Amino acid sequence: MNLGDRLDLRVGSATSTPFADGSFDRVVALESALRFDTRRKFFEEAFRVLRPGGVLVQEVNDKVYEPNIEYMRKRRTDALRDPRFKSFSRQQTIKWYLKVTELRAALSDYIIAVAKKPGDNRRCDTAEG
């Protein structure tokens, strides 16, 4: 299926986009909310680019937490070998951060959050919506 005439893919920041106010019916953030700098800025930007009645959908799940834990374990191992992080307090901070990440994953479940921008009551259920 050739979708080249229907898709416009761009790389950029979720917290600062080049789009005009009210440009979109939907904003979707799939398994990325934990990475935004900051989530507040992302929500502000999503609100700005959504049309009245537009919908924001976010997902967070173990496909975010588990890879993050593995990444943090590797980073911890690398950091603990780094001579710049030999002090006890820096090593404890690195270990603490990994433990917090592991606890967050253990206490979290899959989340799907949907929000509708006020202002228009039309439904946005279809791709054309």
C-alpha positions in Angstrom: 0.0 0.0 0.0 1.4 3.4 -1.0 0.7 6.0 1.7 3.2 8.5 0.6 0.5 11.0 -0.5 -1.3 10.6 2.9 1.6 10.6 5.4 3.9 13.4 6.4 6.5 12.1 8.8 8.8 14.4 10.7 11.4 14.2 13.4 11.2 16.7 16.2 10.6 17.5 19.8 7.2 16.5 21.4 7.5 19.6 23.6 8.1 22.2 20.9 6.6 21.5 17.5 6.6 23.6 14.4 2.8 23.3 13.9 0.2 26.0 14.2 -2.3 26.2 17.0 -5.2 23.8 16.5 -3.5 21.8 13.7 -4.6 18.3 14.7 -7.7 16.2 15.6 -5.5 13.7 17.5 -2.2 13.6 19.3 -0.9 10.1 20.1 2.0 9.4 22.4 2.8 5.7 22.3 5.2 4.5 25.1 7.1 7.7 25.2 5.7 9.9 28.0 8.4 8.9 30.4 11.0 10.4 28.1 9.5 13.8 27.6 11.3 16.8 29.0 9.0 17.6 30.7 5.6 15.9 30.6 4.0 19.2 31.5 5.6 20.8 28.5 4.3 17.9 26.3 0.8 18.3 27.6 0.9 22.1 27.0 2.2 21.5 23.5 -0.4 18.8 22.8 -3.2 21.1 24.0 -1.9 23.9 21.8 -1.8 21.9 18.6 -5.1 20.1 19.2 -8.3 21.5 17.6 -11.2 22.1 19.9 -12.7 18.6 20.4 -9.4 17.0 19.6 -8.2 13.9 21.4 -4.9 13.1 23.2 -4.1 9.4 23.8 -1.1 8.2 25.8 0.1 4.7 26.5 2.7 3.5 29.0 3.5 -0.2 29.7 6.1 -2.8 30.5 7.6 -2.2 27.0 8.7 1.1 28.5 9.6 0.1 32.0 11.4 -3.2 31.4 13.7 -1.8 28.7 14.4 1.2 30.9 15.4 -1.1 33.7 17.8 -3.0 31.4 19.2 0.3 30.1 19.7 1.6 33.7 21.4 -1.7 34.8 23.9 -1.3 32.0 24.4 2.3 32.7 24.8 1.6 36.4 27.4 -1.1 35.7 29.3 1.3 33.3 29.0 4.2 35.7 30.2 2.2 38.7 33.4 1.4 36.7 33.9 5.0 35.7 36.6 6.7 37.9 34.6 9.9 38.0 31.9 8.1 40.0 34.1 6.4 42.6 32.8 8.4 45.6 30.4 6.6 47.9 27.7 9.2 47.5 27.7 9.0 43.7 27.7 5.2 43.7 24.8 5.2 46.2 22.9 7.7 44.0 23.4 5.5 40.9 22.2 2.4 42.9 19.2 4.3 44.3 18.1 5.5 40.9 18.1 1.9 39.6 16.1 0.7 42.6 13.5 3.5 42.1 13.2 2.5 38.4 12.7 -1.1 39.4 10.0 -0.2 42.0 8.2 2.0 39.5 8.0 -0.9 37.1 6.9 -3.3 39.8 4.1 -1.0 40.9 2.9 0.1 37.5 0.5 -1.4 35.1 -0.4 -0.6 31.5 -2.0 2.8 31.3 -4.1 4.2 28.5 -5.0 7.9 29.1 -7.4 9.7 26.8 -8.3 13.4 27.1 -10.5 15.5 24.9 -9.9 19.2 24.4 -12.9 21.3 25.3 -14.8 23.3 22.7 -16.3 21.0 20.1 -18.6 18.0 20.8 -18.0 16.2 17.5 -16.7 12.7 17.7 -13.1 11.9 16.6 -13.5 8.2 16.0 -12.5 7.9 12.4 -9.3 8.8 10.6 -11.1 11.7 9.0 -12.8 12.7 12.3 
